Amino acid sequence: MPPSSLFFSIVLPTFNRAHIVPRAIESVLGQTCTDWELIIVDDGSTDDTRTLVSPYLADERITYSPDTNQGAARARNRGIALSRGAFITFLDSDDEYLPDHLELRRSKLAAGDIDLMHGGLEVIGDDSVADMFDNTKRIPISQCFVGGTFFLKRELAEKLGGFRDLPYGDDSDLAQRAIEAGAHVLKVDWPTYRYYRDQPDSLCSIAERSGVEGILAYRKSSITSNG
């Protein structure tokens, strides 16, 4: 989709999170910056996600795109393809923005010299995750590239082809490819993305319990249940 004068496109992928996705949506509606669109990509949910999302669609800035279950990376890429903003950002369905999340970043991004901005977390719960190369090891989340905090210039998203469909660490993979491509990457420390570590079906939680094999098994069972 061609770009427009819209500044932010927010891509919110979700799968069977009817019990919690309204919190994420409400946090977008509560932003002090209003120059955004929200694209909810439903990755094949079998719960009441569509019913709970429907009332929010009265806001013309919010769209809902249902799809078959293909995993978070492909859901994000679908949102990117549907987006219109100069910068594409993300929100996981179990997380939320604090009210000034977009506003704090807008002026810096508008300067035009940043291709990828990331960082700025408030972690609720365990502040470490399984290492993407060895799930028996733990690393601080503060040392990770967290995809939910990415603000990706449209031109870079197109150049990189979005996220690669990896079982775990697709956000770190994209950031590394951006760096290798010569992109200007900036990490910020404004803790306005509230990152929750309390959902047992999150990829981080599954990776901690059973590694990449567990994630692959979870994805297989999700596809089977949707088939």
CORNOR-V838090 format. One record per pair of residues at least 24 apart in sequence whose C-alpha atoms are under 10 Angstrom apart, sorted by sequence separation. I is the first residue (numbers start at 1). J is the second residue. D is the distance in Angstrom with one decimal. If there is no record, write none. Layout:
I;J;D  I;J;D
//
This chain:
37;61;4.7  38;62;4.7  39;63;5.0  40;64;4.8  41;65;4.8  42;66;4.5  43;67;5.3  44;68;4.4  45;69;7.6  86;110;9.4  97;121;9.7  98;122;9.5  119;143;9.4  145;169;8.6  146;170;9.6  147;171;4.9  8;33;9.6  17;42;9.6  36;61;7.1  37;62;5.9  38;63;6.3  39;64;6.1  40;65;6.0  41;66;5.9  42;67;5.9  43;68;5.7  44;69;4.4  97;122;9.7  119;144;8.7  121;146;8.8  144;169;9.4  145;170;9.5  146;171;6.3  147;172;7.7  150;175;9.0  156;181;9.1  8;34;9.1  9;35;8.8  10;36;7.0  11;37;8.6  12;38;7.2  13;39;8.2  14;40;7.3  15;41;8.7  16;42;8.5  35;61;9.3  36;62;9.1  37;63;8.0  38;64;8.6  39;65;7.2  40;66;8.2  41;67;7.3  42;68;8.0  43;69;4.7  44;70;7.8  96;122;10.0  118;144;9.9  119;145;7.3  120;146;9.4  145;171;6.2  146;172;7.3  152;178;9.8  7;34;9.5  8;35;6.3  9;36;5.7  10;37;6.0  11;38;6.1  12;39;6.0  13;40;5.9  14;41;6.2  15;42;6.0  16;43;8.3  18;45;8.6  22;49;9.2  29;56;9.5  34;61;9.5  42;69;8.2  43;70;6.5  44;71;9.2  89;116;9.8  118;145;7.2  119;146;7.0  121;148;9.5  144;171;9.1  145;172;5.2  147;174;8.9  156;183;7.7  7;35;5.9  8;36;4.6  9;37;5.0  10;38;4.7  11;39;4.9  12;40;4.7  13;41;4.6  14;42;5.1  15;43;5.2  16;44;7.9  17;45;7.9  18;46;9.5  19;47;9.1  21;49;7.8  25;53;8.6  43;71;6.9  87;115;8.8  88;116;9.6  89;117;9.4  95;123;9.7  118;146;7.3  119;147;9.0  121;149;7.8  144;172;7.2  145;173;8.8  147;175;8.8  6;35;6.3  7;36;6.3  8;37;6.5  9;38;6.1  10;39;6.0  11;40;6.2  12;41;6.0  13;42;6.0  14;43;5.9  15;44;6.3  16;45;4.7  17;46;9.6  18;47;6.5  19;48;8.4  20;49;9.4  43;72;7.6  87;116;9.0  89;118;9.5  95;124;9.5  118;147;7.8  119;148;8.9  120;149;7.0  145;174;9.1  146;175;9.4  5;35;9.3  6;36;6.5  7;37;8.7  8;38;8.6  9;39;7.3  10;40;8.4  11;41;7.2  12;42;8.4  13;43;6.7  14;44;8.4  15;45;4.9  16;46;6.3  17;47;7.7  18;48;5.6  19;49;8.1  22;52;7.3  26;56;9.1  29;59;9.4  42;72;9.9  87;117;9.9  118;148;8.4  119;149;5.6  120;150;9.8  145;175;7.1  153;183;9.9  6;37;7.8  14;45;7.6  15;46;8.1  16;47;5.5  17;48;8.4  18;49;4.4  21;52;8.4  22;53;7.3  25;56;8.1  41;72;9.5  43;74;8.8  44;75;9.8  118;149;5.0  119;150;7.4  145;176;9.2  15;47;8.6  16;48;7.8  17;49;6.6  18;50;8.1  20;52;9.9  21;53;8.1  29;61;9.8  43;75;6.3  117;149;7.7  118;150;4.6  119;151;9.5  16;49;6.6  18;51;8.5  19;52;8.8  29;62;9.7  41;74;9.8  42;75;7.7  43;76;9.6  116;149;9.9  117;150;5.7  118;151;6.3  152;185;9.5  15;49;8.1  16;50;9.9  18;52;6.6  22;56;9.0  28;62;10.0  41;75;6.1  116;150;6.7  117;151;5.0  118;152;8.7  151;185;9.9  169;203;9.3  14;49;8.6  18;53;8.3  40;75;9.3  41;76;7.6  43;78;9.9  116;151;5.6  117;152;6.7  132;167;9.6  133;168;9.3  151;186;9.8  168;203;7.1  169;204;9.3  40;76;9.5  41;77;9.6  115;151;8.0  116;152;4.8  117;153;8.8  132;168;6.5  133;169;9.1  150;186;10.0  167;203;8.5  168;204;8.1  25;62;9.3  39;76;9.7  41;78;7.4  42;79;10.0  114;151;9.2  115;152;6.1  116;153;6.3  131;168;9.6  132;169;6.0  150;187;9.5  40;78;10.0  41;79;6.4  114;152;8.7  115;153;5.1  116;154;9.7  130;168;9.9  131;169;9.0  132;170;9.6  149;187;9.7  168;206;9.9  39;78;9.5  40;79;7.5  114;153;7.7  115;154;8.4  149;188;9.7  168;207;7.8  39;79;6.2  113;153;9.9  115;155;8.2  116;156;8.0  132;172;9.0  167;207;9.4  38;79;9.2  39;80;8.9  41;82;9.8  112;153;9.2  115;156;6.5  116;157;9.3  109;151;8.6  115;157;9.1  145;187;9.3  39;82;7.7  109;152;9.7  149;192;9.2  168;211;8.9  39;83;7.4  109;153;8.9  149;193;6.7  167;211;9.6  168;212;6.7  38;83;8.7  106;151;9.9  148;193;7.9  149;194;9.7  167;212;6.3  37;83;8.0  105;151;8.8  148;194;9.7  149;195;9.5  166;212;9.6  167;213;8.7  37;84;8.1  142;189;9.7  148;195;8.5  167;214;9.5  168;215;7.7  36;84;9.5  37;85;7.7  101;149;9.6  167;215;6.4  168;216;9.4  36;85;7.5  102;151;9.7  146;195;9.3  167;216;6.5  35;85;9.2  166;216;9.7  36;87;9.6  37;88;9.8  38;89;9.6  39;90;9.4  40;91;9.5  97;148;9.8  9;61;9.7  10;62;9.4  11;63;9.9  12;64;9.5  13;65;9.4  14;66;9.7  36;88;9.7  38;90;9.3  39;91;10.0  96;148;9.5  97;149;9.6  167;219;8.8  13;66;9.9  38;91;9.5  40;93;9.2  95;148;8.5  15;69;8.0  141;195;9.7  14;69;9.9  92;147;8.6  93;148;9.6  15;71;8.7  90;146;9.9  91;147;8.3  92;148;6.0  14;71;9.4  15;72;8.7  90;147;6.9  91;148;4.9  92;149;9.5  118;175;9.3  13;71;9.1  14;72;7.9  89;147;8.5  90;148;4.7  91;149;7.5  117;175;9.8  13;72;6.6  89;148;7.1  90;149;6.6  91;150;9.1  116;175;8.0  12;72;9.8  13;73;8.9  15;75;9.7  89;149;7.0  90;150;6.5  13;74;9.3  14;75;8.2  89;150;5.5  90;151;7.5  13;75;5.8  14;76;9.7  88;150;7.8  89;151;4.5  90;152;9.2  116;178;7.8  12;75;8.6  13;76;6.2  28;91;9.1  87;150;9.5  88;151;5.6  89;152;6.2  115;178;8.5  116;179;9.2  11;75;8.7  12;76;7.5  13;77;9.6  27;91;9.9  87;151;6.0  88;152;5.1  89;153;8.9  115;179;9.9  11;76;6.4  13;78;9.2  86;151;9.8  87;152;5.4  88;153;6.4  89;154;10.0  10;76;9.9  11;77;8.9  13;79;7.8  25;91;9.1  31;97;7.9  32;98;9.5  33;99;8.4  36;102;8.9  86;152;8.5  87;153;4.6  88;154;6.5  11;78;8.8  12;79;7.7  24;91;7.4  30;97;8.5  31;98;7.5  32;99;5.8  33;100;7.3  35;102;9.0  86;153;6.2  87;154;5.6  115;182;9.5  116;183;7.2  117;184;8.5  118;185;7.9  119;186;8.5  120;187;7.9  121;188;9.3  122;189;9.8  11;79;5.4  24;92;7.7  25;93;8.3  27;95;9.1  28;96;7.8  29;97;9.7  30;98;8.1  31;99;4.5  32;100;5.7  33;101;8.4  34;102;8.7  35;103;9.4  85;153;8.9  86;154;5.6  87;155;9.0  115;183;5.8  116;184;6.5  117;185;5.8  118;186;6.5  119;187;5.3  120;188;5.7  121;189;7.4  122;190;8.9  123;191;8.8  127;195;9.4  129;197;9.3  10;79;8.2  11;80;7.1  24;93;5.8  27;96;5.6  28;97;6.6  30;99;5.7  31;100;6.0  32;101;8.2  33;102;6.0  34;103;8.7  85;154;7.5  86;155;8.5  87;156;9.6  88;157;8.2  114;183;7.8  115;184;5.2  116;185;4.8  117;186;4.8  118;187;5.0  119;188;5.2  120;189;4.4  121;190;7.2  122;191;5.1  123;192;10.0  127;196;9.5  128;197;9.3  135;204;9.6  9;79;8.7  10;80;8.8  23;93;8.2  24;94;6.7  25;95;9.6  26;96;8.3  27;97;5.3  28;98;8.5  29;99;8.8  30;100;8.7  31;101;7.1  32;102;7.6  33;103;5.1  84;154;8.8  87;157;9.2  113;183;9.4  114;184;5.3  115;185;6.0  116;186;6.3  117;187;5.8  118;188;6.3  119;189;6.0  120;190;4.5  121;191;4.4  122;192;6.5  123;193;8.3  124;194;7.0  125;195;8.6  126;196;8.7  127;197;7.9  138;208;8.5  9;80;8.1  11;82;9.2  21;92;8.7  22;93;8.4  23;94;7.8  24;95;5.9  25;96;7.9  26;97;9.0  27;98;6.6  28;99;7.8  30;101;10.0  31;102;6.9  32;103;6.4  33;104;8.9  35;106;9.5  76;147;9.8  83;154;9.2  113;184;7.0  114;185;6.3  115;186;8.1  116;187;8.5  117;188;7.2  118;189;8.8  119;190;7.5  120;191;4.0  121;192;6.0  122;193;6.0  123;194;6.0  124;195;6.0  125;196;6.5  126;197;6.1  135;206;9.8  136;207;9.2  137;208;8.8  11;83;8.0  21;93;5.1  22;94;9.3  23;95;7.8  24;96;4.7  25;97;9.1  27;99;6.9  28;100;10.0  31;103;7.7  32;104;9.5  33;105;9.9  80;152;9.9  113;185;9.4  114;186;6.9  118;190;10.0  119;191;7.8  120;192;5.9  121;193;4.9  122;194;4.8  123;195;4.8  124;196;4.8  125;197;5.2  126;198;8.4  132;204;9.4  135;207;6.3  136;208;7.3  9;82;9.2  10;83;8.1  20;93;7.1  21;94;6.4  23;96;6.7  24;97;7.3  28;101;9.1  33;106;8.4  113;186;9.9  119;192;9.1  120;193;6.1  121;194;6.0  122;195;5.9  123;196;6.1  124;197;6.0  125;198;6.7  130;203;9.9  131;204;9.4  134;207;9.5  135;208;5.8  136;209;9.0  9;83;5.8  10;84;9.8  20;94;6.1  21;95;8.4  22;96;9.7  23;97;9.4  27;101;9.6  28;102;9.1  73;147;10.0  80;154;8.6  119;193;8.3  120;194;8.8  121;195;6.4  122;196;8.5  123;197;7.3  124;198;7.8  130;204;6.7  134;208;9.6  135;209;8.2  136;210;9.2  8;83;8.9  9;84;6.4  10;85;8.6  18;93;9.2  19;94;9.4  20;95;8.8  21;96;9.2  120;195;9.8  121;196;9.9  129;204;6.3  130;205;8.3  132;207;8.3  135;210;7.7  136;211;8.1  8;84;8.1  9;85;4.8  17;93;6.9  81;157;9.7  128;204;9.5  129;205;7.9  130;206;9.4  131;207;8.7  132;208;9.8  135;211;5.4  6;83;9.7  7;84;8.3  8;85;4.8  9;86;7.5  10;87;8.7  11;88;7.3  12;89;8.9  13;90;8.3  14;91;9.5  16;93;9.6  17;94;7.5  80;157;7.9  81;158;9.2  130;207;6.4  131;208;8.6  134;211;7.9  135;212;7.9  6;84;6.6  7;85;4.9  8;86;6.2  9;87;6.3  10;88;6.0  11;89;6.2  12;90;5.9  13;91;7.5  14;92;7.2  15;93;8.2  80;158;9.0  129;207;8.5  130;208;5.3  133;211;9.4  134;212;9.2  1;80;8.9  2;81;9.5  4;83;9.5  5;84;8.3  6;85;4.7  7;86;5.0  8;87;5.1  9;88;4.8  10;89;4.9  11;90;4.7  12;91;5.0  13;92;6.3  14;93;5.5  129;208;7.1  130;209;9.0  132;211;8.6  133;212;9.3  1;81;6.4  2;82;9.3  3;83;7.9  4;84;5.7  5;85;7.0  6;86;6.4  7;87;6.0  8;88;5.9  9;89;6.1  10;90;5.2  11;91;6.3  12;92;5.8  13;93;6.5  14;94;8.5  77;157;9.2  131;211;9.4  132;212;8.5  1;82;6.0  2;83;8.4  3;84;4.7  4;85;6.2  5;86;7.4  6;87;8.6  7;88;8.5  8;89;7.0  9;90;8.1  10;91;6.9  11;92;8.4  12;93;6.3  80;161;9.8  81;162;9.2  130;211;8.2  1;83;6.5  2;84;6.3  3;85;5.9  4;86;7.3  8;90;9.9  11;93;9.9  12;94;9.9  80;162;7.6  1;84;6.3  2;85;9.0  3;86;6.5  12;95;9.9  80;163;9.8  105;188;8.9  1;85;9.7  2;86;10.0  3;87;9.6  77;161;8.3  78;162;9.3  77;162;5.8  105;190;9.0  76;162;8.0  77;163;6.4  104;190;7.9  76;163;7.4  77;164;8.9  74;162;8.7  75;163;9.4  77;165;9.6  104;192;8.9  73;162;8.3  74;163;7.2  101;190;8.1  73;163;5.5  74;164;7.7  75;165;9.8  100;190;9.6  101;191;8.3  102;192;8.8  72;163;9.2  73;164;6.4  74;165;6.5  101;192;5.1  102;193;9.8  72;164;10.0  73;165;5.4  74;166;9.7  100;192;7.0  101;193;6.7  72;165;8.1  73;166;7.4  98;191;8.5  99;192;7.7  100;193;9.6  101;194;9.8  8;102;8.3  71;165;7.7  72;166;9.3  73;167;8.9  97;191;9.5  98;192;5.0  99;193;9.5  70;165;9.0  71;166;9.1  72;167;9.2  73;168;9.6  97;192;6.0  98;193;6.2  71;167;8.6  72;168;9.8  73;169;9.8  96;192;8.7  97;193;4.8  98;194;6.9  73;170;6.8  96;193;6.3  97;194;5.9  8;106;8.7  72;170;9.0  73;171;8.5  95;193;7.6  96;194;5.3  97;195;8.8  7;106;8.2  95;194;5.8  96;195;7.0  94;194;9.3  95;195;5.2  96;196;8.4  94;195;7.8  95;196;5.7  7;109;9.6  91;193;8.6  94;196;6.6  95;197;8.9  7;110;8.7  91;194;9.8  92;195;8.6  93;196;9.9  94;197;8.7  91;195;9.6  92;196;9.6  94;198;8.7  94;199;7.5  94;202;8.6  92;202;9.8  72;203;9.4  12;148;9.0  11;148;9.1  10;148;9.7  10;151;9.2  9;151;9.3  8;151;8.6  9;152;9.7  8;152;9.7  8;153;9.7  9;154;9.7  71;219;7.1  70;219;8.2  69;219;8.5  70;220;9.8  3;154;8.2  69;220;9.8  71;222;9.2  3;155;9.9  70;222;9.0  71;223;9.2  69;222;7.1  70;223;7.5  69;223;5.8  68;223;8.1  69;224;9.3  69;225;9.5  69;226;7.0  68;226;7.4  69;227;9.1  68;227;8.8  24;194;9.8  46;222;9.7  45;222;9.2  44;222;8.7  20;199;9.9  43;222;10.0  44;223;8.4  46;225;8.5  45;225;9.9  46;226;7.3  44;225;9.6  45;226;8.0  17;199;9.8  44;226;6.8  43;226;10.0  44;227;9.7  17;201;9.8  16;201;9.7  15;201;9.9  16;222;9.9  15;222;9.4
//
